[in-house]
Amino acid sequence: MNQLQQFQVVPKAMIKLKDIDSGFKDHHESHKEATGEIELLQSRLRELQELLYADGRSSLLICLQGMDTGGKDGTINHILAAMNPQGCRVEGFRQPSAHELSHDFLWRIHQAAPARGEVAIFNRSHYEDVLIVRVHNLVPQAVWSRRYDQINAFENSLVEHDTHILKFYLHISKEEQLKRFKERLDDPTKQWKISEADYKERLYWDDYIAAYEEALSRCSMEYAPWFVIPADHKWFRNLAVARIVVEYLEGLNMQRPEPRVDLEHIRREYHAAKES
Amino acid sequence: MNQLQQFQVVPKAMIKLKDIDSGFKDHHESHKEATGEIELLQSRLRELQELLYADGRSSLLICLQGMDTGGKDGTINHILAAMNPQGCRVEGFRQPSAHELSHDFLWRIHQAAPARGEVAIFNRSHYEDVLIVRVHNLVPQAVWSRRYDQINAFENSLVEHDTHILKFYLHISKEEQLKRFKERLDDPTKQWKISEADYKERLYWDDYIAAYEEALSRCSMEYAPWFVIPADHKWFRNLAVARIVVEYLEGLNMQRPEPRVDLEHIRREYHAAKES
């Protein structure tokens, strides 16, 4: 099946996350069985990124969102690390600084947007401003409720300026999250990362789900789609994201520019230099 | 032999690049033979970077400089791509913009400096301001000649603020460069990258060598050493850079912080959640 359609949130449809199976793994039975496909996708991804850079006419923005332990870091590491780091930037959006808060919420996002030829991966994004901000009432509802349209307008402008936008919600179950917290707890190399606060956010699980549902439903556009990625199986999550990015980039009409110089002239110079 | 010493420019010594064999390959005979060591170094590099991030007390700045085709891109791709992209940024310094030129030459460099826990790799750097700028007289000698001390003072300040600085000059012969230009010429996927200007810079080869010799000699400090990496063999270049970075990071006393939370308390909460 067409990957771009399989996981895409249909524009203007209201989605319910509980109706989507976070443990889905398609026709592969195990990670081992999927390894071959994952490796093929990684090398294809690298070729396509090189072509995006050479082509130089457009950029790619990938947004990753999800609950804590949902796998944002893992997705970036295992799949997108296949890319050439020189043409690909990862931007993490943490709690905004006082200076950032003195601007509008899209100000710091716009600065991090990819240049033509470039890929930018957002680890969290402007969507936090309708997620954590909404769940914890960090600004009044009158403010955050206008942000969906503001986000759509902003993303539309990026797209009109030759940015391709793909947004992924990494969908895990509440049980899977608990399991992952437990793993962190039992791994001495990861204990230092645990904060009480992360764990406490579980109390707001349903509020987050509601906030995600509204964001995904209202901001999945033909020009900037959201995808809901079943992510209980880490390998399937990696596979699905890679499939979508590859399929999307293959659909673009990208090509290397013609040589800018007279190659014959340079060939003659080369031979002259060699003989001297 | 100690890698940090083998290729390091001794502080206050004047070096002559023609005395250094750009084709050196140590005890390995071929790329194939070195593959095992390169892979080990890559995985060690990744572990050490993770530790640098966890430790969070210092940052690492890697400067790469070299002639055209010297292998800056290749070094970044093949060795340093082993790093987790989320803790590692590549910054390319091209011709400065009008806005950048209206500031001092270190202004844009300082902005790109790595934060604690982070690695930044500079593809070209502030050294261009005593290289191409000097060779082509882009500013008067009275201006560029003061920059060596300004660079040393700037780097010293970064180091005093917990940045580790390692600088690599990728050393190729003039013949090797010609060979690489020829390869580019014969590769249809690379022809679009060729500009007459790059090629013409060969006319200034000796001026560049002189400028490099002065920069390497005057700015190799105990606190921010320059290394001259034999780079005619791409695999040896990758090996040597990785060895030095690994050896340097292993010499730091890095450690993961203690857990910030009461793990037992969280364990009890976990079990309570599981039972509910």
Contacts between the chains, C-beta under 8 A, distances in Angstrom:
chain1	res1	chain2	res2	distance
A	54	B	189	7.9
A	54	B	192	6.3
A	73	B	86	6.5
A	76	B	85	6.6
A	76	B	86	6.0
A	77	B	84	5.9
A	77	B	85	7.4
A	77	B	86	7.3
A	80	B	85	7.2
A	81	B	81	7.3
A	81	B	84	7.5
A	81	B	85	5.6
A	84	B	77	5.9
A	84	B	81	7.5
A	85	B	76	6.6
A	85	B	77	7.4
A	85	B	80	7.3
A	85	B	81	5.6
A	85	B	85	5.6
A	85	B	88	7.1
A	85	B	90	5.1
A	86	B	73	6.5
A	86	B	76	6.0
A	86	B	77	7.3
A	86	B	90	5.1
A	86	B	92	6.7
A	86	B	123	6.8
A	88	B	85	7.1
A	89	B	89	7.2
A	90	B	85	5.1
A	90	B	86	5.1
A	92	B	86	6.7
A	123	B	86	6.8
A	178	B	270	6.8
A	178	B	273	5.9
A	178	B	274	6.6
A	181	B	266	7.8
A	181	B	270	6.5
A	182	B	270	5.6
A	185	B	263	6.3
A	185	B	266	6.2
A	185	B	267	6.2
A	185	B	270	6.8
A	189	B	54	7.9
A	189	B	256	6.5
A	191	B	259	4.2
A	191	B	263	6.3
A	192	B	54	6.2
A	192	B	256	5.1
A	192	B	257	4.5
A	192	B	258	6.8
A	192	B	259	5.6
A	192	B	260	7.0
A	194	B	259	6.3
A	194	B	260	7.3
A	194	B	261	5.5
A	194	B	263	7.5
A	194	B	266	6.8
A	195	B	260	6.3
A	195	B	261	6.3
A	196	B	261	5.1
A	196	B	266	7.4
A	199	B	266	6.1
A	199	B	269	7.0
A	202	B	273	7.3
A	256	B	189	6.5
A	256	B	192	5.0
A	257	B	192	4.5
A	258	B	192	6.7
A	259	B	191	4.2
A	259	B	192	5.6
A	259	B	194	6.3
A	260	B	192	7.0
A	260	B	194	7.3
A	260	B	195	6.2
A	261	B	194	5.5
A	261	B	195	6.3
A	261	B	196	5.2
A	263	B	185	6.3
A	263	B	191	6.3
A	263	B	194	7.5
A	266	B	181	7.9
A	266	B	185	6.2
A	266	B	194	6.8
A	266	B	196	7.4
A	266	B	199	6.2
A	267	B	185	6.2
A	269	B	199	7.0
A	270	B	178	6.8
A	270	B	181	6.5
A	270	B	182	5.6
A	270	B	185	6.7
A	273	B	178	5.9
A	273	B	202	7.4
A	274	B	178	6.6
